[in-house]
């Protein structure tokens, strides 16, 4: 019975640490860019867009499709960085223990 009590206590501590990590993710900002820096997006740790910066040279209506592609590429770049950051933080939290397949952190 002592082991079960310890396991429950560890589970509660892990849950508390996960909640703290989720709160910290709101404060994290990661930027991704495309087009050699012509488009930059900044996301928080939950992959929500915080800022969009577009070089004025891209504001040509004839080039709107290029601009759309660059925004998409910048978002994907920033999102990949957020996912890496979250995975790193999770590894710190779990001591390197990987989550079972199919279990992901909520964003």
C-alpha positions as CSV (number, residue, x, y, z in Angstrom):
1,X,0.0,0.0,0.0
2,X,2.9,2.3,0.7
3,X,4.0,2.1,-3.0
4,X,0.5,3.0,-4.2
5,X,0.4,6.1,-2.0
6,X,3.8,7.2,-3.3
7,X,2.7,6.7,-6.9
8,X,-0.4,8.8,-6.2
9,X,1.7,11.5,-4.7
10,X,4.1,11.5,-7.7
11,X,1.1,11.6,-10.1
12,X,-0.3,14.6,-8.3
13,X,3.1,16.3,-8.4
14,X,3.4,15.6,-12.1
15,X,-0.1,17.0,-12.7
16,X,0.9,20.2,-10.8
17,X,4.1,20.5,-12.8
18,X,2.2,20.0,-16.1
19,X,-0.3,22.8,-15.1
20,X,2.6,25.1,-14.3
21,X,4.2,24.3,-17.7
22,X,0.9,25.0,-19.5
23,X,0.7,28.4,-17.8
24,X,4.3,29.2,-18.8
25,X,3.6,28.3,-22.4
26,X,1.4,31.4,-22.7
27,X,4.5,33.5,-21.9
28,X,6.8,31.8,-24.4
29,X,7.2,33.5,-27.8
30,X,8.8,31.8,-30.8
31,X,9.2,33.4,-34.2
32,X,9.4,31.8,-37.6
33,X,10.2,33.4,-40.9
34,X,10.2,32.9,-44.6
35,X,11.3,34.6,-47.7
36,X,14.6,35.5,-46.1
37,X,12.9,37.4,-43.3
38,X,10.3,39.1,-45.5
39,X,7.5,37.5,-43.4
40,X,7.8,36.8,-39.7
41,X,5.2,35.3,-37.4
42,X,5.5,35.1,-33.6
43,X,3.6,32.4,-31.8
44,X,3.1,31.7,-28.1
45,X,3.9,28.3,-26.7
46,X,0.4,27.1,-27.5
47,X,0.9,27.8,-31.2
48,X,-1.4,30.9,-31.2
49,X,-0.3,33.7,-33.4
50,X,0.8,36.8,-31.5
51,X,2.4,39.0,-34.2
52,X,2.7,39.2,-38.0
53,X,5.4,41.3,-39.6
54,X,5.4,41.7,-43.4
55,X,8.0,43.6,-45.3
56,X,6.3,46.5,-47.2
57,X,7.9,45.4,-50.4
58,X,5.4,42.4,-50.4
59,X,2.3,44.6,-50.4
60,X,1.9,44.4,-54.2
61,X,-1.6,43.2,-55.0
62,X,-0.2,41.3,-58.0
63,X,2.0,39.3,-55.6
64,X,-0.7,38.4,-53.1
65,X,-0.4,34.6,-53.8
66,X,3.4,34.8,-53.0
67,X,2.6,36.7,-49.8
68,X,0.0,34.0,-48.8
69,X,2.6,31.2,-49.4
70,X,5.2,33.1,-47.3
71,X,2.8,33.5,-44.4
72,X,2.0,29.8,-44.5
73,X,5.7,28.9,-44.6
74,X,6.5,31.3,-41.7
75,X,3.7,29.9,-39.6
76,X,4.9,26.3,-40.2
77,X,8.4,27.3,-39.3
78,X,7.3,29.0,-36.0
79,X,4.9,26.1,-35.2
80,X,7.7,23.5,-35.6
81,X,9.8,25.6,-33.2
82,X,7.0,25.7,-30.7
83,X,6.6,21.9,-30.9
84,X,10.3,21.5,-30.3
85,X,10.2,23.8,-27.3
86,X,7.2,22.0,-25.8
87,X,8.9,18.6,-26.3
88,X,12.1,19.9,-24.6
89,X,10.1,21.2,-21.7
90,X,8.1,18.0,-21.4
91,X,11.4,16.0,-21.4
92,X,12.6,18.1,-18.5
93,X,9.4,17.5,-16.7
94,X,9.3,13.8,-17.2
95,X,13.1,13.3,-16.8
96,X,13.4,12.2,-20.4
97,X,10.6,9.6,-20.2
98,X,8.8,9.7,-23.4
99,X,5.0,9.8,-23.6
100,X,3.3,6.7,-25.0
101,X,2.3,6.9,-28.7
102,X,-0.9,8.8,-29.2
103,X,-0.6,10.9,-26.0
104,X,0.1,14.5,-26.8
105,X,0.1,17.7,-24.7
106,X,-2.9,19.9,-25.2
107,X,-2.2,23.3,-26.8
